[in-house]
Amino acid sequence: MGFGANLFLIFIFLPLSGLLLLIWLFSKNIVFGKILGLMWLGAICLFIIAVINHKLTSTMILEKEDYYGEYIVNRLHYPGHQADWQYETYRFEIKQNDSIYFYVTNQEKIVKTYRGTITTTKNYISERLILNMEQPTHHILAENPTIYRSPWSFYLVFYSSHFNNVFFKKGRWKPL
């Protein structure tokens, strides 16, 4: 909870609850009991709503296992001819044995494969992906990706000296 919420709880909500409880016990007037019950019911409902809101809006915490899978170029970030060409030319896969295979393709046909391994660093809340590629490597894989997270997914952005940013998301490649 925030500082203001703690102050409200300690100096207003709890003393008011205690006061209403004492008045209700000594006066035997049911109205004070109903007010007390509604106050606590409202507080519990607010707490439940806050927990649900936090779960729905906080960014996902990534672990190494989350990176395993197939990745394709995300054509939605900058749609158009260039994104379509990148989609049909580049994709990669990270396997359970921590190996990465970057494919240069001609649509379905794999033309060249760049191999490497992955590790993650736990210096942050969410683990960051580190690539260890065999040299020479492709210009897209020259640097580690930047990871952008949302509540339900994430995507990787690689800096390319030829294209600037190339966006990848998890998914299976399908012909356009």
OpenMM code with the backbone's topology and positions (N, CA, C; nanometers):
from openmm import Vec3, app, unit

residues = "MET GLY PHE GLY ALA ASN LEU PHE LEU ILE PHE ILE PHE LEU PRO LEU SER GLY LEU LEU LEU LEU ILE TRP LEU PHE SER LYS ASN ILE VAL PHE GLY LYS ILE LEU GLY LEU MET TRP LEU GLY ALA ILE CYS LEU PHE ILE ILE ALA VAL ILE ASN HIS LYS LEU THR SER THR MET ILE LEU GLU LYS GLU ASP TYR TYR GLY GLU TYR ILE VAL ASN ARG LEU HIS TYR PRO GLY HIS GLN ALA ASP TRP GLN TYR GLU THR TYR ARG PHE GLU ILE LYS GLN ASN ASP SER ILE TYR PHE TYR VAL THR ASN GLN GLU LYS ILE VAL LYS THR TYR ARG GLY THR ILE THR THR THR LYS ASN TYR ILE SER GLU ARG LEU ILE LEU ASN MET GLU GLN PRO THR HIS HIS ILE LEU ALA GLU ASN PRO THR ILE TYR ARG SER PRO TRP SER PHE TYR LEU VAL PHE TYR SER SER HIS PHE ASN ASN VAL PHE PHE LYS LYS GLY ARG TRP LYS PRO LEU".split()
positions = [
    Vec3(0.0840, -0.1181, 0.0000),
    Vec3(0.0000, 0.0000, 0.0000),
    Vec3(0.0881, 0.1238, 0.0000),
    Vec3(0.0308, 0.2318, -0.0465),
    Vec3(0.1018, 0.3590, -0.0467),
    Vec3(0.0995, 0.4236, 0.0901),
    Vec3(0.1802, 0.5257, 0.1033),
    Vec3(0.1928, 0.5963, 0.2304),
    Vec3(0.0599, 0.6576, 0.2743),
    Vec3(-0.0121, 0.7193, 0.1804),
    Vec3(-0.1405, 0.7814, 0.2131),
    Vec3(-0.2446, 0.6791, 0.2559),
    Vec3(-0.2448, 0.5636, 0.1898),
    Vec3(-0.3399, 0.4585, 0.2260),
    Vec3(-0.3107, 0.4064, 0.3663),
    Vec3(-0.1826, 0.3926, 0.3994),
    Vec3(-0.1467, 0.3481, 0.5346),
    Vec3(-0.1913, 0.4493, 0.6399),
    Vec3(-0.1708, 0.5779, 0.6107),
    Vec3(-0.2159, 0.6818, 0.7051),
    Vec3(-0.3675, 0.6761, 0.7227),
    Vec3(-0.4405, 0.6629, 0.6127),
    Vec3(-0.5858, 0.6543, 0.6202),
    Vec3(-0.6273, 0.5333, 0.7034),
    Vec3(-0.5629, 0.4189, 0.6792),
    Vec3(-0.5983, 0.2970, 0.7514),
    Vec3(-0.5726, 0.3124, 0.9017),
    Vec3(-0.4569, 0.3636, 0.9367),
    Vec3(-0.4176, 0.3711, 1.0783),
    Vec3(-0.4914, 0.4809, 1.1543),
    Vec3(-0.5046, 0.5977, 1.0921),
    Vec3(-0.5571, 0.7119, 1.1669),
    Vec3(-0.7056, 0.7404, 1.1448),
    Vec3(-0.7665, 0.6816, 1.0437),
    Vec3(-0.9090, 0.7096, 1.0187),
    Vec3(-0.9913, 0.5815, 1.0205),
    Vec3(-0.9570, 0.4841, 0.9356),
    Vec3(-1.0414, 0.3653, 0.9185),
    Vec3(-1.0477, 0.2800, 1.0459),
    Vec3(-0.9328, 0.2440, 1.1006),
    Vec3(-0.9322, 0.1587, 1.2201),
    Vec3(-0.9923, 0.2285, 1.3430),
    Vec3(-0.9577, 0.3545, 1.3716),
    Vec3(-1.0228, 0.4190, 1.4862),
    Vec3(-1.1745, 0.4346, 1.4676),
    Vec3(-1.2165, 0.4679, 1.3445),
    Vec3(-1.3602, 0.4797, 1.3188),
    Vec3(-1.4288, 0.3448, 1.3355),
    Vec3(-1.3634, 0.2367, 1.2906),
    Vec3(-1.4198, 0.1027, 1.3098),
    Vec3(-1.4320, 0.0693, 1.4576),
    Vec3(-1.3275, 0.1001, 1.5338),
    Vec3(-1.3320, 0.0744, 1.6785),
    Vec3(-1.4410, 0.1551, 1.7467),
    Vec3(-1.4543, 0.2810, 1.7069),
    Vec3(-1.5571, 0.3674, 1.7646),
    Vec3(-1.6974, 0.3145, 1.7318),
    Vec3(-1.7203, 0.2776, 1.6050),
    Vec3(-1.8509, 0.2224, 1.5661),
    Vec3(-1.8796, 0.0913, 1.6377),
    Vec3(-1.7769, 0.0082, 1.6554),
    Vec3(-1.7950, -0.1191, 1.7254),
    Vec3(-1.8349, -0.0939, 1.8715),
    Vec3(-1.7678, -0.0005, 1.9379),
    Vec3(-1.8019, 0.0301, 2.0772),
    Vec3(-1.9438, 0.0873, 2.0895),
    Vec3(-1.9777, 0.1812, 1.9982),
    Vec3(-2.1123, 0.2394, 2.0018),
    Vec3(-2.2168, 0.1309, 1.9792),
    Vec3(-2.1901, 0.0415, 1.8850),
    Vec3(-2.2855, -0.0656, 1.8535),
    Vec3(-2.3009, -0.1604, 1.9730),
    Vec3(-2.1896, -0.1962, 2.0389),
    Vec3(-2.1967, -0.2882, 2.1521),
    Vec3(-2.2706, -0.2270, 2.2709),
    Vec3(-2.2457, -0.0978, 2.2991),
    Vec3(-2.3077, -0.0364, 2.4165),
    Vec3(-2.4503, 0.0110, 2.3900),
    Vec3(-2.4796, 0.0562, 2.2691),
    Vec3(-2.6136, 0.1082, 2.2422),
    Vec3(-2.7096, 0.0001, 2.1920),
    Vec3(-2.6551, -0.1101, 2.1436),
    Vec3(-2.7351, -0.2196, 2.0882),
    Vec3(-2.8203, -0.1739, 1.9688),
    Vec3(-2.7807, -0.0633, 1.9052),
    Vec3(-2.8508, -0.0123, 1.7872),
    Vec3(-2.7901, -0.0797, 1.6632),
    Vec3(-2.8723, -0.1500, 1.5897),
    Vec3(-2.8281, -0.2294, 1.4751),
    Vec3(-2.7721, -0.1432, 1.3615),
    Vec3(-2.8103, -0.0163, 1.3550),
    Vec3(-2.7639, 0.0730, 1.2479),
    Vec3(-2.6117, 0.0851, 1.2514),
    Vec3(-2.5527, 0.0957, 1.3700),
    Vec3(-2.4078, 0.1089, 1.3811),
    Vec3(-2.3372, -0.0193, 1.3361),
    Vec3(-2.3976, -0.1338, 1.3625),
    Vec3(-2.3421, -0.2618, 1.3158),
    Vec3(-2.3472, -0.2722, 1.1643),
    Vec3(-2.4577, -0.2239, 1.1054),
    Vec3(-2.4689, -0.2277, 0.9594),
    Vec3(-2.3674, -0.1330, 0.8938),
    Vec3(-2.3494, -0.0155, 0.9513),
    Vec3(-2.2501, 0.0786, 0.8977),
    Vec3(-2.1104, 0.0173, 0.9060),
    Vec3(-2.0787, -0.0445, 1.0201),
    Vec3(-1.9491, -0.1093, 1.0373),
    Vec3(-1.9303, -0.2221, 0.9357),
    Vec3(-2.0329, -0.3037, 0.9182),
    Vec3(-2.0262, -0.4135, 0.8212),
    Vec3(-2.0077, -0.3630, 0.6788),
    Vec3(-2.0804, -0.2556, 0.6425),
    Vec3(-2.0667, -0.1990, 0.5079),
    Vec3(-1.9279, -0.1390, 0.4864),
    Vec3(-1.8734, -0.0762, 0.5907),
    Vec3(-1.7374, -0.0203, 0.5801),
    Vec3(-1.6368, -0.1302, 0.5503),
    Vec3(-1.6421, -0.2388, 0.6276),
    Vec3(-1.5464, -0.3479, 0.6085),
    Vec3(-1.5714, -0.4221, 0.4776),
    Vec3(-1.6958, -0.4385, 0.4385),
    Vec3(-1.7270, -0.5023, 0.3101),
    Vec3(-1.6719, -0.4178, 0.1948),
    Vec3(-1.6871, -0.2879, 0.2050),
    Vec3(-1.6321, -0.1976, 0.1031),
    Vec3(-1.4800, -0.2044, 0.0976),
    Vec3(-1.4174, -0.2092, 0.2156),
    Vec3(-1.2708, -0.2171, 0.2204),
    Vec3(-1.2213, -0.3487, 0.1598),
    Vec3(-1.2883, -0.4575, 0.1897),
    Vec3(-1.2494, -0.5878, 0.1339),
    Vec3(-1.2702, -0.5897, -0.0173),
    Vec3(-1.3816, -0.5336, -0.0641),
    Vec3(-1.4064, -0.5263, -0.2089),
    Vec3(-1.3006, -0.4423, -0.2788),
    Vec3(-1.2636, -0.3280, -0.2200),
    Vec3(-1.1574, -0.2449, -0.2773),
    Vec3(-1.0254, -0.3196, -0.2830),
    Vec3(-0.9940, -0.3973, -0.1806),
    Vec3(-0.8715, -0.4745, -0.1782),
    Vec3(-0.8715, -0.5794, -0.2896),
    Vec3(-0.9830, -0.6495, -0.3055),
    Vec3(-0.9936, -0.7517, -0.4107),
    Vec3(-0.9813, -0.6886, -0.5490),
    Vec3(-1.0461, -0.5754, -0.5704),
    Vec3(-1.0365, -0.5054, -0.6987),
    Vec3(-0.8929, -0.4613, -0.7251),
    Vec3(-0.8242, -0.4132, -0.6226),
    Vec3(-0.6846, -0.3696, -0.6394),
    Vec3(-0.5944, -0.4869, -0.6760),
    Vec3(-0.6145, -0.6020, -0.6134),
    Vec3(-0.5334, -0.7204, -0.6445),
    Vec3(-0.5588, -0.7661, -0.7878),
    Vec3(-0.6854, -0.7704, -0.8284),
    Vec3(-0.7189, -0.8117, -0.9656),
    Vec3(-0.6621, -0.7121, -1.0662),
    Vec3(-0.6746, -0.5836, -1.0384),
    Vec3(-0.6204, -0.4811, -1.1269),
    Vec3(-0.4691, -0.4955, -1.1410),
    Vec3(-0.4011, -0.5227, -1.0315),
    Vec3(-0.2563, -0.5411, -1.0357),
    Vec3(-0.2191, -0.6618, -1.1219),
    Vec3(-0.2916, -0.7715, -1.1069),
    Vec3(-0.2633, -0.8920, -1.1858),
    Vec3(-0.2873, -0.8673, -1.3348),
    Vec3(-0.3891, -0.7888, -1.3677),
    Vec3(-0.4235, -0.7657, -1.5078),
    Vec3(-0.3347, -0.6626, -1.5762),
    Vec3(-0.2753, -0.5706, -1.5002),
    Vec3(-0.2016, -0.4617, -1.5636),
    Vec3(-0.0504, -0.4651, -1.5415),
    Vec3(0.0002, -0.5459, -1.4522),
    Vec3(0.1446, -0.5479, -1.4305),
    Vec3(0.2126, -0.6297, -1.5394),
    Vec3(0.3345, -0.5896, -1.5748),
    Vec3(0.4063, -0.6590, -1.6807),
    Vec3(0.4519, -0.7961, -1.6328),
    Vec3(0.4590, -0.8890, -1.7289),
    Vec3(0.4964, -1.0252, -1.6936),
    Vec3(0.6434, -1.0312, -1.6529),
    Vec3(0.6747, -1.1204, -1.5623),
    Vec3(0.8109, -1.1447, -1.5176),
    Vec3(0.8627, -1.2637, -1.5984),
    Vec3(0.9686, -1.2405, -1.6742),
    Vec3(1.0209, -1.3449, -1.7619),
    Vec3(1.1259, -1.4291, -1.6912),
    Vec3(1.1198, -1.5586, -1.7175),
    Vec3(1.2224, -1.6520, -1.6739),
    Vec3(1.2817, -1.7154, -1.7988),
    Vec3(1.3929, -1.7834, -1.7834),
    Vec3(1.4630, -1.8406, -1.8975),
    Vec3(1.3704, -1.9287, -1.9825),
    Vec3(1.2854, -2.0061, -1.9191),
    Vec3(1.1963, -2.0968, -1.9903),
    Vec3(1.0985, -2.0219, -2.0820),
    Vec3(1.0677, -1.8975, -2.0490),
    Vec3(0.9752, -1.8197, -2.1305),
    Vec3(1.0328, -1.7866, -2.2680),
    Vec3(1.1636, -1.7864, -2.2806),
    Vec3(1.2267, -1.7511, -2.4079),
    Vec3(1.2273, -1.8681, -2.5073),
    Vec3(1.2080, -1.9899, -2.4605),
    Vec3(1.2112, -2.1041, -2.5507),
    Vec3(1.0936, -2.0973, -2.6479),
    Vec3(1.1222, -2.1228, -2.7754),
    Vec3(1.0159, -2.1251, -2.8747),
    Vec3(1.0618, -2.0682, -3.0076),
    Vec3(0.9671, -2.0537, -3.0975),
    Vec3(0.9934, -2.0010, -3.2308),
    Vec3(0.9552, -1.8540, -3.2350),
    Vec3(1.0327, -1.7755, -3.3119),
    Vec3(1.0109, -1.6318, -3.3222),
    Vec3(1.0026, -1.5917, -3.4692),
    Vec3(0.9110, -1.5015, -3.4952),
    Vec3(0.8922, -1.4477, -3.6298),
    Vec3(0.8953, -1.2954, -3.6223),
    Vec3(0.9185, -1.2322, -3.7358),
    Vec3(0.9169, -1.0865, -3.7401),
    Vec3(0.7742, -1.0390, -3.7142),
    Vec3(0.7611, -0.9419, -3.6256),
    Vec3(0.6304, -0.8855, -3.5935),
    Vec3(0.5987, -0.7768, -3.6963),
    Vec3(0.5109, -0.8077, -3.7897),
    Vec3(0.4776, -0.7165, -3.8981),
    Vec3(0.3835, -0.6052, -3.8551),
    Vec3(0.3296, -0.6106, -3.7353),
    Vec3(0.2330, -0.5099, -3.6908),
    Vec3(0.2985, -0.3797, -3.6447),
    Vec3(0.4263, -0.3841, -3.6050),
    Vec3(0.4908, -0.2621, -3.5562),
    Vec3(0.5104, -0.1602, -3.6672),
    Vec3(0.5602, -0.2047, -3.7798),
    Vec3(0.5791, -0.1164, -3.8961),
    Vec3(0.5315, -0.1916, -4.0190),
    Vec3(0.4004, -0.1998, -4.0386),
    Vec3(0.3491, -0.2785, -4.1501),
    Vec3(0.3900, -0.2189, -4.2847),
    Vec3(0.4014, -0.3063, -4.3812),
    Vec3(0.4362, -0.2623, -4.5156),
    Vec3(0.5269, -0.3624, -4.5839),
    Vec3(0.5787, -0.3206, -4.6977),
    Vec3(0.6606, -0.4091, -4.7803),
    Vec3(0.7865, -0.4555, -4.7068),
    Vec3(0.8548, -0.3630, -4.6364),
    Vec3(0.9788, -0.3985, -4.5672),
    Vec3(0.9528, -0.5022, -4.4578),
    Vec3(0.8481, -0.4841, -4.3808),
    Vec3(0.8155, -0.5799, -4.2742),
    Vec3(0.7785, -0.7150, -4.3329),
    Vec3(0.7047, -0.7157, -4.4428),
    Vec3(0.6700, -0.8418, -4.5083),
    Vec3(0.7956, -0.9131, -4.5580),
    Vec3(0.8891, -0.8373, -4.6169),
    Vec3(1.0131, -0.8969, -4.6654),
    Vec3(1.0944, -0.9541, -4.5482),
    Vec3(1.1042, -0.8778, -4.4377),
    Vec3(1.1762, -0.9278, -4.3207),
    Vec3(1.1101, -1.0536, -4.2654),
    Vec3(0.9773, -1.0552, -4.2641),
    Vec3(0.9034, -1.1714, -4.2152),
    Vec3(0.9381, -1.2954, -4.2973),
    Vec3(0.9478, -1.2800, -4.4264),
    Vec3(0.9759, -1.3938, -4.5144),
    Vec3(1.1248, -1.4267, -4.5211),
    Vec3(1.2100, -1.3425, -4.4628),
    Vec3(1.3544, -1.3623, -4.4744),
    Vec3(1.4210, -1.4026, -4.3433),
    Vec3(1.3639, -1.3681, -4.2289),
    Vec3(1.4294, -1.3950, -4.1003),
    Vec3(1.3314, -1.4573, -4.0008),
    Vec3(1.3823, -1.5534, -3.9293),
    Vec3(1.3122, -1.6096, -3.8139),
    Vec3(1.4151, -1.6864, -3.7322),
    Vec3(1.3823, -1.7144, -3.6080),
    Vec3(1.4760, -1.7911, -3.5257),
    Vec3(1.4020, -1.8753, -3.4251),
    Vec3(1.4789, -1.9628, -3.3634),
    Vec3(1.4230, -2.0582, -3.2685),
    Vec3(1.5200, -2.0728, -3.1518),
    Vec3(1.4662, -2.0727, -3.0309),
    Vec3(1.5454, -2.0993, -2.9106),
    Vec3(1.4941, -2.2308, -2.8540),
    Vec3(1.5843, -2.3271, -2.8420),
    Vec3(1.5454, -2.4620, -2.7991),
    Vec3(1.5735, -2.4836, -2.6507),
    Vec3(1.5164, -2.5904, -2.5978),
    Vec3(1.5272, -2.6240, -2.4554),
    Vec3(1.6716, -2.6467, -2.4106),
    Vec3(1.7613, -2.6844, -2.5031),
    Vec3(1.9009, -2.7074, -2.4661),
    Vec3(1.9817, -2.5774, -2.4707),
    Vec3(1.9131, -2.4629, -2.4682),
    Vec3(1.9723, -2.3289, -2.4671),
    Vec3(2.0473, -2.2956, -2.5957),
    Vec3(2.0109, -2.3582, -2.7058),
    Vec3(2.0720, -2.3241, -2.8336),
    Vec3(1.9762, -2.2341, -2.9119),
    Vec3(2.0360, -2.1467, -2.9928),
    Vec3(1.9573, -2.0581, -3.0772),
    Vec3(1.9972, -2.0842, -3.2217),
    Vec3(1.8964, -2.0908, -3.3079),
    Vec3(1.9175, -2.1095, -3.4506),
    Vec3(1.8481, -1.9943, -3.5221),
    Vec3(1.9275, -1.9088, -3.5841),
    Vec3(1.8758, -1.7944, -3.6589),
    Vec3(1.8761, -1.8333, -3.8059),
    Vec3(1.7597, -1.8264, -3.8678),
    Vec3(1.7439, -1.8718, -4.0061),
    Vec3(1.7285, -1.7537, -4.0998),
    Vec3(1.8098, -1.7532, -4.2053),
    Vec3(1.7892, -1.6633, -4.3180),
    Vec3(1.7165, -1.7493, -4.4208),
    Vec3(1.5994, -1.7041, -4.4614),
    Vec3(1.5125, -1.7882, -4.5433),
    Vec3(1.4714, -1.7202, -4.6724),
    Vec3(1.4226, -1.8017, -4.7619),
    Vec3(1.3531, -1.7548, -4.8808),
    Vec3(1.2142, -1.8150, -4.8707),
    Vec3(1.1280, -1.7496, -4.7993),
    Vec3(0.9961, -1.7970, -4.7605),
    Vec3(1.0096, -1.9256, -4.6802),
    Vec3(0.9630, -2.0408, -4.7298),
    Vec3(0.9716, -2.1642, -4.6511),
    Vec3(1.1113, -2.2239, -4.6471),
    Vec3(1.1918, -2.1977, -4.7468),
    Vec3(1.3233, -2.2599, -4.7611),
    Vec3(1.4282, -2.1879, -4.6751),
    Vec3(1.4988, -2.2650, -4.5929),
    Vec3(1.6065, -2.2090, -4.5109),
    Vec3(1.7325, -2.2014, -4.5974),
    Vec3(1.7856, -2.0804, -4.6132),
    Vec3(1.9034, -2.0566, -4.6958),
    Vec3(2.0312, -2.0695, -4.6133),
    Vec3(2.0311, -2.0122, -4.4928),
    Vec3(2.1487, -2.0164, -4.4068),
    Vec3(2.1042, -2.0196, -4.2615),
    Vec3(2.1827, -2.0879, -4.1778),
    Vec3(2.1542, -2.0971, -4.0351),
    Vec3(2.2738, -2.0466, -3.9560),
    Vec3(2.2469, -1.9556, -3.8623),
    Vec3(2.3482, -1.9064, -3.7686),
    Vec3(2.3185, -1.9695, -3.6335),
    Vec3(2.4201, -2.0295, -3.5733),
    Vec3(2.4008, -2.1012, -3.4473),
    Vec3(2.4656, -2.0266, -3.3314),
    Vec3(2.4123, -2.0538, -3.2139),
    Vec3(2.4688, -1.9969, -3.0931),
    Vec3(2.4006, -2.0561, -2.9712),
    Vec3(2.4312, -1.9980, -2.8565),
    Vec3(2.3673, -2.0397, -2.7315),
    Vec3(2.3105, -1.9169, -2.6622),
    Vec3(2.2239, -1.9417, -2.5679),
    Vec3(2.1647, -1.8325, -2.4899),
    Vec3(2.1915, -1.8553, -2.3422),
    Vec3(2.1966, -1.7461, -2.2700),
    Vec3(2.1934, -1.7473, -2.1247),
    Vec3(2.1029, -1.6317, -2.0844),
    Vec3(2.0757, -1.6227, -1.9586),
    Vec3(1.9998, -1.5087, -1.9088),
    Vec3(2.0731, -1.4511, -1.7894),
    Vec3(2.0490, -1.3250, -1.7643),
    Vec3(2.1043, -1.2611, -1.6455),
    Vec3(1.9891, -1.2308, -1.5509),
    Vec3(2.0123, -1.2535, -1.4234),
    Vec3(1.9084, -1.2338, -1.3219),
    Vec3(1.9313, -1.1058, -1.2424),
    Vec3(1.9999, -1.0085, -1.3030),
    Vec3(2.0272, -0.8832, -1.2326),
    Vec3(1.9052, -0.7928, -1.2239),
    Vec3(1.7982, -0.8302, -1.2893),
    Vec3(1.6776, -0.7489, -1.2951),
    Vec3(1.5610, -0.8318, -1.2429),
    Vec3(1.4458, -0.7694, -1.2294),
    Vec3(1.3265, -0.8421, -1.1855),
    Vec3(1.2946, -0.9525, -1.2851),
    Vec3(1.3004, -0.9180, -1.4122),
    Vec3(1.2740, -1.0122, -1.5202),
    Vec3(1.4073, -1.0509, -1.5826),
    Vec3(1.4270, -1.1796, -1.6097),
    Vec3(1.5540, -1.2240, -1.6661),
    Vec3(1.5735, -1.1677, -1.8062),
    Vec3(1.6958, -1.1239, -1.8366),
    Vec3(1.7300, -1.0672, -1.9670),
    Vec3(1.8030, -1.1712, -2.0503),
    Vec3(1.7755, -1.1698, -2.1785),
    Vec3(1.8334, -1.2655, -2.2719),
    Vec3(1.9721, -1.2206, -2.3169),
    Vec3(2.0681, -1.3135, -2.3147),
    Vec3(2.2038, -1.2876, -2.3624),
    Vec3(2.2357, -1.3909, -2.4686),
    Vec3(2.2786, -1.3426, -2.5854),
    Vec3(2.3131, -1.4304, -2.6972),
    Vec3(2.4633, -1.4513, -2.7027),
    Vec3(2.5043, -1.5735, -2.7295),
    Vec3(2.6444, -1.6081, -2.7522),
    Vec3(2.6503, -1.6768, -2.8884),
    Vec3(2.6716, -1.5988, -2.9924),
    Vec3(2.6653, -1.6501, -3.1293),
    Vec3(2.8038, -1.6893, -3.1795),
    Vec3(2.8058, -1.7953, -3.2635),
    Vec3(2.9294, -1.8312, -3.3322),
    Vec3(2.9634, -1.7184, -3.4281),
    Vec3(3.0930, -1.6871, -3.4401),
    Vec3(3.1361, -1.5777, -3.5264),
    Vec3(3.1847, -1.6330, -3.6600),
    Vec3(3.1677, -1.5649, -3.7681),
    Vec3(3.0935, -1.4402, -3.7831),
    Vec3(2.9435, -1.4666, -3.7736),
    Vec3(2.8706, -1.3666, -3.7307),
    Vec3(2.7273, -1.3813, -3.7136),
    Vec3(2.6530, -1.2810, -3.8011),
    Vec3(2.5249, -1.2910, -3.8019),
    Vec3(2.4401, -1.2024, -3.8809),
    Vec3(2.4317, -1.0659, -3.8132),
    Vec3(2.4137, -0.9603, -3.8920),
    Vec3(2.4103, -0.8243, -3.8358),
    Vec3(2.2941, -0.8026, -3.7398),
    Vec3(2.1869, -0.8764, -3.7535),
    Vec3(2.0737, -0.8621, -3.6601),
    Vec3(2.1134, -0.9127, -3.5211),
    Vec3(2.2016, -1.0112, -3.5158),
    Vec3(2.2390, -1.0730, -3.3888),
    Vec3(2.3671, -1.0164, -3.3293),
    Vec3(2.4134, -0.9033, -3.3790),
    Vec3(2.5384, -0.8453, -3.3304),
    Vec3(2.5283, -0.7990, -3.1851),
    Vec3(2.4087, -0.7625, -3.1405),
    Vec3(2.3879, -0.7167, -3.0028),
    Vec3(2.2746, -0.7959, -2.9391),
    Vec3(2.2709, -0.7946, -2.8076),
    Vec3(2.1603, -0.8595, -2.7360),
    Vec3(2.0319, -0.7807, -2.7591),
    Vec3(1.9190, -0.8489, -2.7591),
    Vec3(1.7933, -0.7780, -2.7857),
    Vec3(1.7449, -0.6975, -2.6655),
    Vec3(1.6619, -0.6001, -2.6968),
    Vec3(1.5865, -0.5292, -2.5938),
    Vec3(1.4534, -0.6021, -2.5800),
    Vec3(1.4089, -0.6188, -2.4579),
    Vec3(1.2865, -0.6944, -2.4325),
    Vec3(1.1785, -0.5991, -2.3846),
    Vec3(1.0631, -0.6050, -2.4500),
    Vec3(0.9480, -0.5248, -2.4094),
    Vec3(0.8387, -0.6201, -2.3616),
    Vec3(0.7897, -0.5931, -2.2402),
    Vec3(0.6921, -0.6817, -2.1787),
    Vec3(0.5584, -0.6114, -2.1622),
    Vec3(0.4531, -0.6896, -2.1735),
    Vec3(0.3188, -0.6420, -2.1430),
    Vec3(0.2614, -0.7398, -2.0403),
    Vec3(0.1378, -0.7216, -1.9970),
    Vec3(0.0848, -0.8161, -1.8979),
    Vec3(0.0779, -0.9606, -1.9471),
    Vec3(0.0592, -0.9826, -2.0768),
    Vec3(0.0344, -1.1178, -2.1260),
    Vec3(0.1365, -1.1676, -2.2264),
    Vec3(0.2276, -1.0831, -2.2728),
    Vec3(0.3237, -1.1274, -2.3735),
    Vec3(0.4482, -1.0405, -2.3682),
    Vec3(0.5394, -1.0688, -2.4587),
    Vec3(0.6603, -0.9890, -2.4715),
    Vec3(0.7082, -0.9985, -2.6151),
    Vec3(0.7952, -0.9049, -2.6532),
    Vec3(0.8596, -0.9146, -2.7840),
    Vec3(1.0030, -0.8667, -2.7724),
    Vec3(1.0841, -0.9102, -2.8680),
    Vec3(1.2260, -0.8797, -2.8689),
    Vec3(1.2560, -0.7825, -2.9816),
    Vec3(1.3421, -0.6853, -2.9546),
    Vec3(1.3826, -0.5887, -3.0565),
    Vec3(1.5343, -0.5979, -3.0713),
    Vec3(1.5762, -0.6343, -3.1916),
    Vec3(1.7181, -0.6432, -3.2236),
    Vec3(1.7569, -0.5198, -3.3035),
    Vec3(1.8737, -0.4647, -3.2733),
    Vec3(1.9237, -0.3533, -3.3520),
    Vec3(2.0085, -0.4091, -3.4664),
    Vec3(1.9771, -0.3672, -3.5864),
    Vec3(2.0512, -0.4085, -3.7047),
    Vec3(2.1176, -0.2852, -3.7660),
    Vec3(2.2423, -0.3009, -3.8043),
    Vec3(2.3123, -0.1890, -3.8682),
    Vec3(2.2534, -0.1578, -4.0059),
    Vec3(2.1804, -0.2514, -4.0650),
    Vec3(2.1185, -0.2299, -4.1959),
    Vec3(1.9729, -0.1825, -4.1873),
    Vec3(1.8985, -0.2315, -4.0889),
    Vec3(1.7544, -0.2029, -4.0824),
    Vec3(1.7128, -0.1205, -3.9615),
    Vec3(1.8038, -0.0884, -3.8728),
    Vec3(1.7727, -0.0314, -3.7418),
    Vec3(1.7018, -0.1373, -3.6584),
    Vec3(1.5812, -0.1131, -3.6093),
    Vec3(1.5162, -0.2079, -3.5203),
    Vec3(1.4383, -0.3131, -3.5982),
    Vec3(1.4561, -0.4394, -3.5552),
    Vec3(1.3803, -0.5508, -3.6113),
    Vec3(1.3056, -0.6141, -3.4951),
    Vec3(1.1734, -0.6220, -3.5074),
    Vec3(1.0858, -0.6681, -3.3999),
    Vec3(1.0511, -0.8153, -3.4211),
    Vec3(1.0701, -0.8957, -3.3169),
    Vec3(1.0353, -1.0375, -3.3224),
    Vec3(0.9365, -1.0690, -3.2112),
    Vec3(0.8430, -1.1570, -3.2428),
    Vec3(0.7484, -1.2068, -3.1426),
    Vec3(0.7440, -1.3578, -3.1542),
    Vec3(0.6954, -1.4224, -3.0506),
    Vec3(0.6792, -1.5669, -3.0550),
    Vec3(0.5686, -1.6016, -3.1532),
    Vec3(0.5914, -1.7047, -3.2295),
    Vec3(0.4884, -1.7498, -3.3222),
    Vec3(0.5446, -1.8436, -3.4268),
    Vec3(0.4554, -1.9130, -3.4930),
    Vec3(0.4924, -2.0022, -3.6028),
    Vec3(0.4874, -1.9282, -3.7329),
    Vec3(0.5864, -1.9539, -3.8168),
    Vec3(0.5909, -1.8901, -3.9468),
    Vec3(0.4857, -1.9529, -4.0373),
    Vec3(0.4113, -1.8672, -4.1064),
    Vec3(0.3108, -1.9120, -4.2040),
    Vec3(0.3301, -1.8275, -4.3295),
    Vec3(0.3101, -1.8847, -4.4476),
    Vec3(0.3244, -1.8045, -4.5697),
    Vec3(0.2240, -1.6882, -4.5704),
    Vec3(0.2657, -1.5768, -4.6279),
    Vec3(0.1768, -1.4596, -4.6370),
    Vec3(0.0707, -1.4818, -4.7431),
] * unit.nanometer
topology = app.Topology()
chain = topology.addChain("A")
for resn in residues:
    res = topology.addResidue(resn, chain)
    for name in ("N", "CA", "C"):
        topology.addAtom(name, app.Element.getBySymbol(name[0]), res)
